[in-house]
Amino acid sequence: MSANLVWQRKMLSNGLTVLHYPRHQANTAQLALAVKYGSNQEPPTCAGVAHFIEHMLAGGSEQRIEQSRSIEDFGGILDVYTDREQVVGIVDVLPEKLLATSRILSNLFFDESFEKPKFEMEQKIILNELAEVADAPNVKVEELLLENLFKHHPIRRPVGGYPKIVKKLTLDQLKQEHKANYVPQNMRLILSGKINRKTLDNIFRDFSSKEETKKSAVNRVITERGKPKSFVMEEKAGIMQSYLSIGAKTINSMHKDGPVLDLIGTLLGGGTSSRLFIELREKHAVTYDVNAAHCKGLDFGYLSVNCAVNTRKATKAQKLILEELEKLRSSLVPLVELERAKQIMRGGVLRGMDDAQDTLEIISYMEAQFGSEFALKEYMAKIQAVTSQDIQKAATQYLNEDNLGIAVLKPLK
C-alpha cells in the first residue's frame, strides 16, 4: 500500500494535535478543526446540544456571521457539521488566504461569546431542520432500527436531538458544554493542499496561543448489551413506498473484526456487483436501490441494510435480504468476489484521499478512532489480509437471526 496514506503529526504546547497531509500539486489549501464532542458525548438531558453549538459557531453573533461570510471574500468555502463523535469545521480556500482564514476558523471555535437573540433564532432554525429530517423516510427508518438495536447507548438518538429537548435548551447549557469541550487538548487541527512552510509555521504559532484549560473534556463510554427487538413497524403519511432497514449490533472500531465487517458491508451493498443489488434489483426488481454499510465508533458498531420497496413486495425483499445473510453464514465467499470487494474498498479510500474535503474527513475519523498517522495504511493492510473464512466466521457471530433487528416504515392507510 502506498505511503501516501500516511500523514504528519505533531502536538502543540497546549495539547492541540496537528495533522498535515501535504498535496503539493493542489491548487487550493484546506484546513479543518475537529472537536471530539458529538451527539454521543452530550448529556441525555441536553440531547442535541452538540449540534446546537455547531449552529452557533457561525451564527451565534453578528461578529461570527460576518467572520464566517468573509471566508467567501477569500475565494473560500466553509462547511461545519456534527457527527456522532465530533464536530468538524472545514475551510477550502486560496493558498495565499489560508493564514487569514485559519484565524477566522480559530475565532469561531474558541470564542466563548454567544448572543441571546441569535441563540433564539438558531433554535427556530434547528427545529425547522429537525422537521425536515423527520420528513425523510430513509432517515426515519434507520432511526427506528437504531432505537431497537440499542436500548441505552446514545447512538439510538438522532444527531440533532429531539424537538422537545431542543426547545428547552438554554444558552447557559450551551455555553457550559462549549467551555468544557472546545479546548485545545480535545481538538485536532488538520491541514492539506498547497501550503508553504512559512504559512504552516504561522498557523502553528497562532494555535499554540490558545490556552490549555485544566477542565478536562467529558468522555462518556457506554457498553450496550442484550438482544434487539426482532421487528418493529410504523406508518407514515405522505410516502408511496415502504422503507426497510435490517441490521445488527456489532463491535467498536478498535476490534479486530472491524475490517471484516466493513468488507461484509461492501460484499452485500457495495456497487452494482454486490449481492443485494443483483438479487433485489436485477433478479427480482423489488427495489431501485439497496445499500449496506458497517458503521462503527469508539464504543459502538452496527451493520445495516436499507432499501425502499413497494409495500406489497416488502415481505419478499425482507426474505431475500435474510437469505443473503444466511449465505454468508453457510458458505465461503469465492476468492474472486472477495478480491473485487477489496478493490472496491481500496478504490473508495484512494478516491477519498484525492478529494480535498474527503481527505480531511477521512483523516479526522481515523485519528478519532486510532490516534495514529499510520492508521489508514494499517487499516487497508488489514482489509487486504481478510480471508473468506474470516467473513464466514464474522457473519455467523454477528449476523445470526437472534442478533438481527428489522424496521419497516410503511405508508399510512
C-alpha positions in Angstrom: 0.0 0.0 0.0 1.3 3.4 -0.9 2.9 5.6 1.8 0.6 8.4 0.5 -1.9 7.2 3.1 0.3 8.4 5.9 0.1 12.0 7.3 2.4 14.0 9.5 1.6 14.6 13.2 2.7 16.9 16.0 1.5 18.1 19.3 1.4 21.8 20.2 2.4 23.0 23.6 -1.2 23.5 24.6 -2.2 19.9 23.8 -3.7 20.6 20.3 -3.0 17.7 17.9 -1.9 18.9 14.4 -2.1 16.7 11.4 -0.6 17.6 8.0 -1.2 15.8 4.7 0.8 17.5 2.0 -0.7 17.7 -1.5 1.8 19.8 -3.4 0.0 19.6 -6.8 -3.2 21.0 -5.4 -4.4 24.5 -6.4 -6.2 25.2 -3.1 -5.5 24.8 0.6 -7.7 23.1 3.2 -7.8 23.4 7.0 -10.1 21.6 9.4 -10.8 21.9 13.1 -12.3 18.8 14.7 -13.7 18.7 18.3 -14.1 15.3 20.0 -17.6 16.1 21.1 -20.6 14.9 19.0 -24.1 13.6 19.8 -22.7 10.5 21.6 -20.8 12.6 24.1 -23.5 15.0 25.2 -25.6 14.5 28.4 -29.0 12.9 27.7 -30.8 15.8 29.3 -29.1 18.1 26.7 -29.6 15.9 23.7 -29.0 18.0 20.6 -26.6 20.5 22.3 -23.6 19.4 20.3 -25.5 20.1 17.0 -26.8 23.4 18.5 -23.2 24.5 19.3 -22.3 23.8 15.7 -25.0 26.1 14.5 -23.9 28.8 16.9 -20.2 28.7 15.8 -21.0 30.5 12.6 -24.3 32.1 13.5 -24.2 32.8 17.2 -23.4 36.5 17.0 -23.3 39.3 14.4 -19.5 39.1 14.5 -19.5 35.4 13.9 -21.8 35.8 10.9 -19.5 38.4 9.4 -16.4 36.3 10.0 -17.8 33.2 8.5 -19.1 35.1 5.4 -15.8 36.8 5.0 -14.2 33.4 4.0 -16.1 33.7 0.7 -14.2 37.0 0.2 -11.1 34.9 0.1 -12.5 32.6 -2.6 -13.1 30.0 0.0 -16.0 27.9 1.4 -16.8 26.9 5.0 -18.6 23.7 6.0 -19.3 22.8 9.6 -21.2 19.6 10.6 -22.0 17.5 13.6 -21.4 13.7 13.7 -21.8 11.0 16.4 -18.4 11.7 17.9 -17.2 15.0 16.6 -18.0 18.5 15.3 -15.9 19.4 12.3 -15.3 22.7 10.6 -13.6 22.7 7.1 -12.4 25.6 5.0 -11.2 25.3 1.4 -9.5 28.4 0.3 -6.9 30.0 -2.0 -3.4 29.2 -0.6 -2.4 32.9 -0.1 -5.5 33.4 2.1 -5.1 30.3 4.3 -3.5 32.1 7.3 -6.2 34.7 7.5 -8.9 32.0 7.1 -7.3 29.8 9.8 -7.6 32.8 12.2 -11.2 33.1 11.4 -11.9 29.4 12.0 -10.0 29.6 15.2 -12.1 32.5 16.4 -15.3 30.8 15.5 -14.4 27.6 17.5 -12.6 29.1 20.6 -14.6 32.3 21.2 -16.9 31.7 24.1 -19.3 34.6 23.5 -22.8 34.0 22.1 -25.7 36.4 21.8 -29.1 35.5 23.2 -31.1 36.8 20.2 -29.0 34.7 17.9 -29.5 31.7 20.2 -33.3 32.1 19.9 -33.1 32.5 16.2 -30.9 29.4 15.7 -33.3 27.4 18.0 -36.1 28.1 15.5 -33.8 27.2 12.6 -32.8 23.9 14.2 -36.4 23.0 14.8 -37.1 23.5 11.1 -34.2 21.4 10.3 -35.3 18.6 12.6 -38.8 18.7 11.0 -37.2 18.4 7.6 -35.2 15.4 8.7 -38.3 13.8 10.1 -39.9 14.0 6.7 -37.1 11.9 5.2 -38.4 8.2 5.4 -34.9 6.7 4.8 -33.6 8.6 7.8 -36.7 7.7 9.9 -36.5 4.0 9.2 -32.8 3.8 10.3 -33.7 5.7 13.4 -36.3 3.1 14.1 -33.7 0.4 13.6 -31.2 2.0 16.0 -33.8 2.5 18.6 -34.4 -1.2 18.6 -30.8 -2.3 18.3 -29.6 -0.1 21.2 -31.5 0.3 24.4 -29.2 2.7 26.3 -26.4 3.9 24.0 -26.8 7.4 22.7 -26.4 6.1 19.1 -30.1 5.5 19.4 -30.8 9.2 19.5 -30.8 11.4 16.4 -27.7 13.5 16.0 -29.8 16.7 16.1 -31.7 15.6 19.2 -35.4 15.7 19.8 -37.5 18.8 19.2 -39.0 18.7 22.8 -35.5 18.8 24.3 -34.1 21.3 21.8 -36.9 23.7 22.7 -35.9 23.5 26.4 -32.1 24.0 25.9 -30.8 27.2 27.4 -27.9 29.5 26.3 -26.2 28.7 29.7 -26.3 25.0 29.0 -24.8 25.6 25.6 -22.0 27.8 27.0 -21.2 25.2 29.6 -20.8 22.4 27.1 -18.8 24.6 24.8 -16.4 25.7 27.6 -15.9 22.1 28.7 -15.2 20.6 25.3 -13.9 23.3 22.9 -10.4 23.2 24.4 -7.1 22.5 22.6 -6.5 19.1 24.1 -9.9 17.9 22.9 -9.3 19.1 19.3 -7.4 18.2 16.1 -6.1 20.7 13.5 -5.8 19.1 10.1 -4.1 20.8 7.1 -3.9 19.7 3.5 -3.4 21.0 0.0 -1.0 23.6 -1.2 0.7 25.1 1.9 4.2 26.6 2.2 6.4 26.2 5.2 6.1 29.8 6.4 2.3 29.6 6.4 2.4 26.4 8.3 4.7 27.9 11.0 2.5 30.9 11.4 -0.7 28.8 11.8 1.1 26.6 14.4 2.1 29.7 16.3 -1.4 31.2 16.2 -3.0 28.0 17.5 -0.3 27.5 20.2 -1.5 30.7 21.8 -4.9 29.2 22.6 -4.9 28.4 26.4 -5.0 24.9 27.6 -7.7 24.5 30.2 -7.4 22.5 33.4 -11.0 21.4 33.0 -10.9 18.1 31.2 -13.4 17.3 28.5 -16.1 14.7 29.2 -15.7 11.3 27.6 -18.7 9.1 28.1 -18.4 5.4 27.2 -21.4 3.1 27.3 -21.4 -0.6 26.9 -24.5 -2.0 25.2 -25.7 -5.5 26.0 -28.8 -7.5 25.3 -30.7 -8.6 22.2 -32.7 -6.3 20.0 -36.3 -6.4 19.2 -36.8 -8.6 16.2 -39.3 -6.5 14.4 -40.9 -3.0 14.5 -43.2 -1.3 12.1 -44.6 2.2 11.9 -46.8 4.0 9.5 -46.1 7.4 7.9 -48.3 9.7 5.9 -47.1 11.1 2.6 -44.9 8.2 1.4 -45.6 5.9 -1.6 -43.3 3.0 -0.7 -42.3 1.1 2.3 -38.8 1.6 3.7 -37.0 -1.4 5.1 -33.9 -1.5 7.4 -32.4 -4.7 8.7 -29.3 -4.7 10.9 -27.4 -6.0 13.9 -25.2 -4.6 16.7 -21.5 -5.4 16.0 -18.3 -4.1 17.5 -16.3 -0.9 18.0 -13.7 0.5 15.7 -10.8 -1.0 17.7 -12.0 -4.6 17.5 -10.1 -6.9 15.2 -13.3 -7.9 13.3 -13.9 -4.3 12.2 -12.3 -4.6 8.8 -14.0 -8.0 8.2 -17.5 -6.5 8.9 -16.6 -3.5 6.7 -15.9 -5.9 3.9 -19.2 -7.7 4.5 -20.9 -4.4 4.0 -19.2 -4.0 0.7 -20.0 -7.6 -0.4 -23.6 -7.0 0.4 -24.2 -3.5 -0.9 -21.0 -2.0 -2.4 -21.9 -1.2 -6.0 -23.7 -2.9 -8.9 -21.7 -6.1 -8.4 -22.8 -6.5 -4.8 -25.0 -9.4 -3.8 -28.0 -7.4 -2.7 -28.0 -5.2 -5.8 -28.0 -8.2 -8.0 -30.7 -10.1 -6.0 -33.1 -7.3 -5.2 -32.8 -5.2 -8.3 -31.5 -7.2 -11.2 -33.1 -10.6 -10.5 -36.3 -9.7 -8.6 -36.9 -5.9 -9.3 -38.2 -5.2 -5.8 -36.2 -2.0 -5.4 -34.5 0.7 -7.3 -31.5 0.8 -4.9 -30.2 -1.0 -1.9 -27.3 -0.2 0.3 -25.4 -1.9 3.2 -22.8 -0.4 5.5 -20.9 -1.2 8.7 -20.9 1.9 10.9 -18.6 2.0 14.0 -17.1 4.3 16.6 -15.2 4.3 19.8 -17.9 2.3 21.7 -20.5 1.2 19.2 -20.9 -0.6 15.9 -23.8 -1.8 13.7 -24.3 -3.2 10.2 -27.4 -2.2 8.4 -29.1 -2.9 5.0 -31.6 -0.3 3.7 -33.9 -0.1 0.7 -37.3 1.3 -0.4 -39.8 -1.2 -1.9 -43.4 -1.4 -3.0 -45.4 -2.3 0.1 -46.7 -5.4 -1.5 -43.2 -6.6 -2.0 -41.7 -5.7 1.4 -42.0 -9.2 2.7 -40.3 -10.6 -0.3 -37.5 -8.0 -0.1 -37.0 -8.9 3.6 -36.8 -12.6 2.7 -34.2 -12.0 0.0 -32.0 -10.0 2.3 -32.2 -12.6 5.1 -31.3 -15.3 2.6 -28.2 -13.4 1.5 -27.1 -13.1 5.2 -27.7 -16.8 5.6 -25.4 -17.5 2.5 -22.6 -15.6 4.2 -23.0 -17.7 7.3 -23.3 -21.1 5.5 -20.8 -20.9 2.6 -17.4 -19.3 1.9 -17.3 -16.2 -0.3 -15.4 -17.1 -3.6 -12.0 -15.6 -3.8 -12.7 -13.6 -6.9 -15.7 -12.0 -5.3 -13.7 -11.2 -2.1 -10.9 -9.7 -4.1 -13.4 -7.5 -6.0 -14.8 -6.2 -2.7 -11.3 -5.4 -1.5 -10.6 -3.5 -4.7 -13.8 -1.5 -4.3 -12.8 -0.5 -0.8 -9.3 0.4 -1.9 -10.6 2.5 -4.8 -13.0 4.3 -2.5 -10.3 5.2 0.0 -7.9 6.4 -2.7 -10.6 8.5 -4.4 -11.4 10.0 -1.0 -7.8 10.9 -0.4 -7.8 12.6 -3.8 -10.7 14.8 -2.8 -10.0 18.0 -0.9 -12.8 17.7 1.7 -13.0 13.9 1.9 -9.3 13.9 2.8 -9.8 15.9 5.9 -12.9 13.9 6.9 -11.1 10.6 6.5 -8.1 11.8 8.5 -10.3 13.2 11.2 -12.2 9.9 11.6 -9.2 7.7 11.5 -7.4 9.9 14.1 -10.5 9.9 16.3 -10.6 6.1 16.3 -7.0 5.1 16.3 -4.9 8.2 17.1 -2.1 7.3 14.7 -0.7 8.8 11.5 -0.4 5.3 10.2 -4.0 4.3 10.9 -5.3 4.4 7.3 -2.3 2.5 5.9 -2.6 -0.2 8.6 -6.4 -0.4 8.1 -6.0 -1.1 4.4 -3.4 -3.7 5.1 -5.9 -5.4 7.4 -8.6 -5.3 4.7 -6.2 -7.0 2.3 -5.5 -9.7 4.8 -9.2 -10.7 5.3 -10.0 -14.3 4.2 -13.2 -16.0 3.2 -13.1 -17.9 6.4 -12.9 -14.6 8.3 -16.0 -13.4 6.5 -18.0 -16.6 7.3 -16.9 -16.5 11.0 -17.9 -12.9 11.5 -21.3 -13.4 9.7 -22.0 -16.4 11.9 -21.1 -14.5 15.0 -22.7 -11.1 14.4 -25.4 -11.6 11.7 -27.3 -14.6 13.0 -31.0 -14.3 13.2 -31.1 -13.8 17.0 -29.0 -10.7 16.7 -30.9 -9.1 13.8 -33.4 -6.3 14.1 -35.9 -5.3 11.3 -37.6 -2.0 11.0 -40.3 -1.1 8.5 -41.8 2.3 7.7 -44.9 1.9 5.5 -47.5 4.3 4.1 -50.3 5.4 6.4 -53.5 3.8 5.2 
